[in-house]
Amino acid sequence: MKRFWLATLLAGAVATFGAACSNAGNTNSNAPATATTNAAAPATNNAPATNNTGSGSNTANTAHSSGTTGDDVPAIVRAALPDATSFTKQHKDVSVSQIATIERDTKTKVKDTDHHSYLGFSTSGGGARKQTGAATVVEANGKQMVIVYESRNGVPYIKEVRAEGVPQAFLDQFKGKGHDNKFLIGQDLKAHGADEQTASAAADAIRQDAVIMQTLYGSAHSH
């Protein structure tokens, strides 16, 4: 079973609000702490990848977590994580140096320094609480898209992308891709019925988010 790197955000939610994150050339000193309103956090959880691979000077990322009710979670997130019975909304700041690197690498503009993600949890029959998934929401050409992530050796990869009004054949191409992919229409991606403007905007938004997720949560790795 694949482990979700963000699950460790629960560990020590009550006892501590910071954990060190290492980075190949960039260090995030504040790992997020998680609090939930739906259920008490267990003592141990699956460990995520919390090392960064972004370049630049050492910076600190401020993390904020909060338990959320169903009304606080976008419907598209709840639909993408159907097994979740509770959610934690995670906020993590992207530093100025990280933004510069992300914008350079993706040729996109980062609009918000406060990155949001949603962690879904379920409670088994025995009362054990486990993470069922992690998702983010991006907007492209006026359409909201939910990106579901999975972890491979601590590196975030896209498991699924969902969006209303966008051909699923187009969205399915993002499965298995990560921050190292280029997401270029006409090269590793085809429009598959999506109009050119939407396809291009979606590719840019999803790639930027994948790079941000790697910068904030991914393990260092060689290319």
Helices and strands as residue ranges (DSSP letters): G 5-9, E 63-68, G 70-72, H 75-80, E 86-93, H 96-106, E 114-123, E 129-140, E 143-152, E 155-163, H 168-171, G 172-174, H 196-217
